[in-house]
Amino acid sequence: MTQKASLFKGKRVVKPSKITKDMDVDRELSKFINHCNEVKAATAANKDGGQLSIVKPQPESSAGEKK
């Protein structure tokens, strides 16, 4: 058992019932930062001779292709 187990015992994450614009902006910013970090990691791996591919499709392009 880890030390963290006693800290979070019995606690659940509850989504807020109302989503504000600030929360929406934060989510979009997090998505952008994550995407940039993935691209940086893939670039660094390719420079070192390895291969790291990002296989997740872009959300904007996949929605139009399915219909």
BELSULRA-V564485 format. One record per residue. SS is DSSP state (H for helix, E for strand, C for the rest). PHI is phi in radians with two decimals (none if undefined). OMEGA is omega as a letter, one per 40 degrees, with the letter a starting at -180 (999 if undefined). Layout:
# BELSULRA-V564485
ss->{SS;SS}
phi->{PHI;PHI}
omega->{OMEGA;OMEGA}
This chain:
# BELSULRA-V564485
ss->{C;C;C;H;H;H;H;C;C;C;C;C;C;C;C;C;C;C;C;C;H;H;H;H;H;H;H;H;H;H;H;H;H;H;H;H;H;H;H;H;H;H;H;H;H;H;H;C;C;C;C;C;C;C;C;C;C;C;H;H;H;H;H;H;H;H;C}
phi->{none;-1.53;-1.24;-1.24;-1.01;-1.30;-1.22;-1.83;-1.18;1.41;-1.76;-2.11;-1.52;-1.98;-1.26;-1.20;-1.32;-2.07;-1.76;-1.64;-1.11;-1.07;-1.16;-1.13;-1.13;-1.08;-1.14;-1.13;-1.12;-1.10;-1.07;-1.12;-1.11;-1.08;-1.11;-1.08;-1.14;-1.14;-1.15;-1.08;-1.14;-1.14;-1.13;-1.11;-1.15;-1.18;-1.16;-1.39;1.74;-1.54;-2.40;-2.33;-1.96;-1.62;-1.78;-1.28;-1.28;-1.19;-1.08;-1.20;-1.34;-1.28;-1.19;-1.33;-1.36;-1.25;-1.42}
omega->{a;i;a;a;a;i;a;a;i;a;i;i;a;i;i;a;a;i;a;i;i;i;i;i;i;a;i;i;i;i;a;a;i;i;i;i;i;i;i;a;i;i;i;i;i;i;a;i;i;i;i;a;i;a;i;i;i;a;a;a;a;a;a;a;a;a;999}
